[in-house]
Each structure stands twice: as structure tokens, then as C-alpha cells.
């Protein structure tokens, strides 16, 4: 896990300058990926970005755009789910790839067949003309599009055209050596955004982050880092995060909710306080309820919630 310090500091400068939160990494997988991104930026070919949810496909598309000759033009990200022909980006005359910027279609597997057909027609026209006068198309997917083709939900000819260059983004569990750098980046980002102090992240916390599988990938890590910043108390934040991280140890897990994280941390703090007061009162529940300024009945209910219901008898 040891990292060359100058290289780490140089990477932090790159992070601060990156748009769309594309986060370069120090892992071999990310180093190789970045080299390919630089090469792709010099061409006009359509690119298909493949990766699990939360692996940074949109940010990667933005990075390709920023490094290309189109960087002075627009970068337009469009969600494919529910997209209708009349909502496709373009000039309104049926040329949906008009312009000289970049169009990124998120989760292209959700695009309906009608939109696929029209974009395919535009790609044919682009190939017959001057590619530098049309918008570049970059697509992202978390699905296996070949399976979608076999199931009849995705046009084979359209898949052929958008996957001329396919780039697979690694999940976070395959690049764990990047996690400390990512944690530093996201905590600094939200400390600045929320105008609060940068939290001190303990070695124990960093180890917890490195050991977690991160089924939600970068999105989940970003939300966890945000919770550390917002909650301020590192120990309290980690109590809530431990609970939520344990619950999310499954493939394709949902994003960590900041609201849920705060609630989990609050519950853990409440549990600590109750047990502390009960210990001080030698488990005299009526005295503890008085000190906690809650009713005796409320204390018994909370004891049941935290797994001490069998101790809820009369004092």
C-alpha cells in the first residue's frame, strides 16, 4: 500500500484540475486506462464504455472530450432510459449528431429501438462525410449488449457501429490501491463545497475503506466520504458507515445514502449514550430514563431496538 509521496502529490494536483470528477489512479489498471483515454481523445471514432454502475463512465467520457480537439465545444450527457426521438440532441432536422462537440449516451442498453435506428442512420451519414463536422458519440453501458442483441432488445448493426472501440472500466474492488487517494480527493472536495473543516481520517478508517468491496463503486465511496465530512465526528461517522457498509456487501449494491448514513450514525450514538448511562446507574433503568430525559417506557422500547430487550424488566 506504500505510495511514492511526490507522485501522490502530483496526482492530487491533477485531481484538482479534472472536470466531472474523473479521478486518475495510481493502480496499474488505471495507469493503463489513462494511456488508452489519451489515445482515444485524438480520434473521432465512437467509443463504448463498459463498466458496472458507479465506475465513472460519464466522467471518463468527459475526460476523453476534454483531451480532444473538441474540448472547446459542448459536452452533452443524455440519459437513454425513456428517451424519445423528439428529445434526441441535434439540430431539429433529423441530424442528431450535428455539431462538433461530444454526445454521451448514458446506459445505451436502455435506448429504444426507434432511437437506435435514427442514430444508426446518422452514423452512416457521418462515415460517408466528414467526421470532424459531426458530434462524436460516446456510449456507456453496465449491461452485456451482446446478450441484449441476442434477446432482440438491441440492434446488432447499431451495436457494431458504437462498439468499434470498447473500453472496460474496472470496478473499485479491482483497484483498491487507489482508494486512499480517492478518499482524500472526495473529502477535500466536500470540505471545500460545504465550507467545513477537512476531517482527520484515522488509519482504522482508511483500512475499513480499503477492505470494503464497494459494490456501488466510486458513487458509494463518494457518498461515504461526504458523510465523513458532513458528520464531522470521525468516530461517530464510522459507526454509521460500518453498519451501512456491512449491509451493502453484495454485487450491484445501491448507493450509500447520506441521509441513511447520518441516521445510522445517530442510532449508534444513541446506543452508546444509553449503554453509558445504564452502566453509570448500574442498570437501574428508571434512573437511566430520568438522566436521559425520556420516559421509562421509551427507554424499554429503545433497549429492545438495540438488542437488550431481555433486560427490559422492572427495576
N, C-alpha and C positions, 0 to 999 in steps of 0.2 A: 504493500500500500504506500510505500515511500515514494515521494514525487520530488523531482528537481525543483527547488524553490524559484529560481529565476524563470523557469518555463511556466510554472504555475502563475506567477505574477504577470507574465506576458499574456497568458491566456485570459486572465481577468480583464486586462485592457481590451482584448478582442471582444469579450462578453459585453463590456460596457458599450461598445460601438455597434453591436449587432442589432439588426432590426427584426422585429417579430419574434424575439426571444429564441432565435436559432443559437444553440449553445454548443460551441466547438468542444470536443472532448480530448482527453489525453490517452484514451484507450486505443489499442491497435485497430479495433473495428471502426472507431470514429475517425482516426487519422486517415485510414484508407478511404472512408466515405467522403471526407472532405476533399481529398485529391480528385475523386470522381466528380464531385459537385463543381469544382473549378473547371474541369474539362467540359462538362455538360453546359456550363454557362457560356462557353464560346461557340456553341452550335445553336441551331434553330429547331432541332428535331423535337417532337412531342416526347414527354417523359412520363412514365408511370411510376409513382412512388408507392411501394408496398410496405405495410407495417401494421402492427397492432394498434388499437385505439390508444391515443396519447403518446405515440412515439415521435411526434414532431413533424408530421408530413407537411402541414401548411407552412411551418417555419422553414422547412427545407426548400419548399417551392419558392418562398420569398427570398431565400438566400441565393438560389440559382438566378433569380431575376436581378437581385442587387449586384451580382458579379458579372452580369451580361451587358451587352451594348444597349439593352432596353431599359437599363436602370433609371433613366430619366423619364420613362413612360409609366403608365399606370400598371399597378398590380391589382388584379381583381379576383377575389376569392368568392366562389359561389357554391352554396350547398346543393348537392344533387337531389337530395330527397324532396319529393313534391315539386320539383322544378317543372314548369310548363314552357312550351315553345315560346310563348309571348314574353316570358321572363328571361330568356337567354340573353346574355350580354351581346352587344353588336350594334350595328348602325341602323337597325329597324328595316332594312331592305333585304333581309334574308341572309346577309353575310355576317355570321355570328362570330367570325374570327377577324373582323375588320379592326384596323388599328395596328399599332406597333408595340403594344405592351405585352403583358402576360396574363392569361386567364388560368386560374387554378380551380378545378372542379373537385370539391371535397366528396369523398366516398362515391366515386364514379359508379360503383355497383348498384347504387340507388337510382341511377338515371333511367327514366322510362325509355321505351323503345323508339318512340317518336322523336324525342330529343337526340337520341343516339344516331338516328338516320340523318337528321339535318346536320349535325356536326360532322358526320362522316362525309356528307356531300361537300361541306366547306373544306374539309381536309383534302379531298380530291382536288378541289379548285386551287387550294394553296400549293399543292405539289406540282400542279401544272403551271403555276405562275411564279411570282417572286415571293419566297417565304419571308423575306425581311420586311415586306409591306403588310403582313398579316400578324395578328397576335399569336404569340406562342402558347400552345396548350400544354399544361401540366395537370395530370390527374393523380388522385390519391385513392387508395383502397385498403381496407382491412380484410376484405374478402378474397377468396380464391376465385378470380374471374374465370378461370378455365372451367371450374365447376359450374359457374353461372352460365357460361356458354353452353355446356352440355345439358343444362336444365332448361335451356331456351329462354332464359331471362336476360341474356346479354348477346348482342350481335357479334358473331365471330369476326366479321370483316372490320367492325369498329374496334374490337379488341386488338386485332392485328395492327391497326394504324396507331393506336395510342400506346402500345407496348413495344415500340421499336427499341426503346431504351428503358429497361426496367431497373429500378434501384430499390433494394430492400433495406429498410431501416431497422437496426437491431433493437430489441426490447431492452429495457433498462437492466434487467436481470443478467444480460449478457455483457454488460459494460459497467460492472459495479465499481471499477476503479475511478469512474467519472463522478460517482455520487457525492463525495466531499466537495468537489468543485461546483457541482450543480447546487448543492445545499448552500454554499457560500454565495453563489450568484443570486438565487431566489430570495434568501434572507436579506441581502443587500438591496435588492430591487424593492421589496415591500417595506423595508425600513425607510427607504427614501420616499416611496409613494405615500406611506401613512404618516410620515414626519415623526417617527419614533426611534428610539434607540435601537441600535443593532444588537440583537440578542447574543449572549455568550453561549455557544453551543459546546456542551461538555463532550469529553471523549466517549462517555457512555451513550450519549445521544447519537453521536456520529456512528458508533458501532451498530446501534439499533437501525439506523438508516441504511447502512451498508448490508446488514444481514437480511433486511426485509426483501421480499420477492417483487414488490411493486407491480402488481397486476395491472394497475392503471397507468403505469409508466410515468413519463415526465409530468403529466397532468396531476397525478396523485402526489408525486414528490413536491410539485409546486404548491399544491394546496396544504400539504403538511408543513412546508417551510413558512407559508403565510400564517398558519396557526401559531407557529413558534413566535413570529413577530407580533401578532395581534395580542396573544395572551400574555406576552412579556415574561411571565414567570416560567423559566425553562423547565423546572421540575414539574410544575402543575401541567404545563402543556404536554410534556412527555407522558404523564399519566393518562391523559385523554387519548393521546396518539397511540400508546401501546394497546389500548382497548380496541381502537378502530383498526390499527394495522393488523392485529390478530384476526379480526373479523374479515379482513379483505384478502387473506392469503388464499386466493383462488384465481384461476385464469379468467381474463376478461372482467376483472372486478370493477365496480363502479368507482368514480372519483371520490376521494375523501371530501366530504362537505365541511366547510369551515364552521358552519352552524352546528353540525353534529359533533365536530371536534371540540368546540367550545362547551357544548352540553356534556360531553363525556368527561372533559377536564373538570367541569363544575361538579359533576356527580362524584368524581374521585376525591375532590377537595372536601365535599360534604361528608363522604365516608370517613376520610381521615379525621375530620373535626369531631364527628360523632364518637369514633373509637377513642380519640384522645380524651374527650370529656368523660366518657364511660370509664376509662382507665383511672382518671383522676378521682372519680366518685366511687371507685371500687365497684363499678357496675350497678350502682344504685340508679335505676332508670328514672325514677321520679325526680331525683335531684339533678340528674343529667338533663332531663327535659326542661327543668327550670333554668339551668345555666344556658341552654341552647335557645331559650325563649320560644319554645314550641310546646304544644300540648303533649301530654303523656301518650295519648292515642296516636298522634302524629309520629312520635318517636318509635313506637312499636311498629308502625307501618314502614318507617324508613329502615328499621332493623331487618324487617322481612325482605325489603328490597335489596339490601346489601348482603343477604345470606346469613343473617343472625336471628332469623325468626324464632328459632327454638329457644332463644334467650329472652323472649318477649313476655314471660310470665310476670306475675305480680312481684313488686319489690317489697 
